[in-house]
Amino acid sequence: MDLMEAIGKRRSIRRFSPEPLNNYDLYEMVQAARLAPQAANIQPIRYCLVHQQPLLGPVFECTKWAGYFENYAPPEGHRPQGYVVILVDEKLKGRWTDTDVGAAVENMLLTATSKGLGACWIGSVDRDRVRHILGIPEEFSIHSIVAVGHPAQESVWEEKNSDSIKYYLDDENKLHVPKRRMGEILVPITPHID
């Protein structure tokens, strides 16, 4: 799969098969994340891999899914088979840390897609409970979580055809994600060269 194909196929997946993950795939996702650009090369991000069966349920209970839908968390049997918890070393945190996390997570998501996996980046997390469940030291803040598994849902992007940017399910339960058209996002400039 080439890069543009992976970018086009990368969608947030919220339904997974019960097939277990190859733990090395999670490791490779973190390998891709650590190679992302980081402001001043400070590298404040740390990662916690969660794939142990007894931890999957408790971590899942700390997450909220799909803000545009009510009660759309994956049901039993369709939940992620792994998580990457994104941590920030508070001693190294800077003004560009959120940008650093964004670059690192996109590398992880594209890596998952290239391996035929589905992933969902989740920011709505009960951080205190996750810290307790996993025993995460206080010097690390919990930024977000990437849920990972084998996809059991089809999700596609499409050109936005209305004023709404809300994703939606069609009659076949396929998730559609409207993207703003190029004409909406390209801003014309008026150069003034003195």
N, C-alpha and C positions, 0 to 999 in steps of 0.2 A: 504494500500500500504506500503510495507516495504521500508527501506531506499535505498537499492540498486535498487529497481524498480523505486523509485522516481528519483534517480540520472540518471538512464538510460532514463527515459522519459523526464527529464528536458531539453528542447531545447528552443532556442530563438524563440518566436512566433511573427510574424509581421502582422497577419491578425486575427481580432477579430470579434465576433458576436456583434450585438447591444444590447444584453441582459445586463441590468444594473448589477453592482457589488453589493454584500452585503458588506456594508462599514466595517462590523466587520472583513471580510477577510483581508482587508488592515491593520486593527489594529493588527490582529494576525501575519501578515507578519512582522510588526515592532516589535512585541513581540519576535518573533524568532530571528530577527536581533540583538536586544539588549542583547540576551543571548549568542551571538557569542563571541569567545575569542578576547580579546583586549590587545594590548601590555601594560604591566605594569598596566593593568586595568584602564587606564586613561579615556577611553570612550569619545573620542572627537566627535563622530558622533551624529547628530541630524536628525530628519526626518520631512518632511512636507507631509501630505496626501492631495491629490487633487482628489476629486470625484464629486465636484459640477458641474453640467451641463454647466453653463456659463463659467467655467474655462477650460474645457476639450479641446475645440478648440484652444484657445490662447496658451495653453501649448504645444499642439501637433505641432503647427506652429513653435515652438522653437527647434524641434528635427529633426535629420537626421537619416535615416534608411538604413541598409544593404549596407555596403560599396562595396561589390562585385557586386551589381546590380545597374544599373542606374534607377532612378525614381521608387524605390520600396517602398516608404512610403505607409502605408495603405491608400487605397482610402476611400472616404466618405462611411459610413455604415460599415466599417471594422476597425475602429479606437479603441484605448484603451478606456476603461470606467473608468480608474483611473490611478493615478500615485503616486509613492512615490519618492519625491525629497530628495536626499541624501545630507545633509549639513555637514560641518565640522566647529566646534567651533574653530576659529582661535587662541583663548587664550590657547587652549589645544592641538593644532596640534603638532604632533611630527614626528620623522623620519619614524615611522612605520604606519602612518595614512592610507596610501593606502592599506597596508596589512589588517588593521582593517576593512576598508570599504569592501574589497574583502570577508573577512570571514562573515561579516554581510549580505552583499547582497546575497551570496550563500545561507545562511539560509533563506532569504526571497524568493528566487527563488524556493528552494525545498519546502517551505511551500505552495507557490502558486500551484506548481505541485501536491502536495498531496491533494489539494482541487479541483483538476480538472481545475484549471485556467491556462492561458497562460501568460507569462511575457517576457519582453525583457529589458535587461540592456543596457542603452544608455549613451554613453560618449560624443557623438557629439551633444552638446546642446548650444543654444544661452543663455549663463548664465546671461548676462545683462538684456535681455528681460524677462527671467523667474523671476529674482529678482524684476523687476518692476511690472510684472503682479501679482505676489503673495505677494508683499510687504515684502520680506525677509530682515531682518535687516543686516546691513553691517558687523557685527561681525561674520557672518556665510558665508563661501565660499560654492559655489554650486559645489559639486563633480560630480554628475551624476544623472540620473533619471531611475527608473524602471517603465516601462509601463505595465499595467495589464488589463486583460479582459478574457472573455470566448473565448477559441481558436476557430478559424474558418479556421485553416490551420493544416495540418499534417506535422510534422518535425521529422526526424529520424536520428540517428547517424549510421555510417557504418565504417568498416575498410577501411583505405586509401589504394587504389589500384594503385595509380599513384604518380607522383611527386607533384601533386597539393593538397593543403589543402583547396581550395576554395569550399564553399558550393554552391549547384546548385539546380535548379528546374528540375524535370523530366516532361514527357509529361502530367502527371496527376496533375501537379502543387504541387507535394509533395516536400518539401525541404529536401535535403540530406546534412548531415554534416559529411565530412570525418574526422576521428580521427586517429592520428598516431598509428601504431601498437606497441604492447608491446615491441617487439624487437628493435624498434627505440628509445623508451624512457627509457628503463632500461640500465643504464651505468654500465659496469663491473668494478670492483675495483681490484687493486693489493695491498693487505695489506702489510705494512712494519712495523712489530712490533719490536721495539728496546728494 
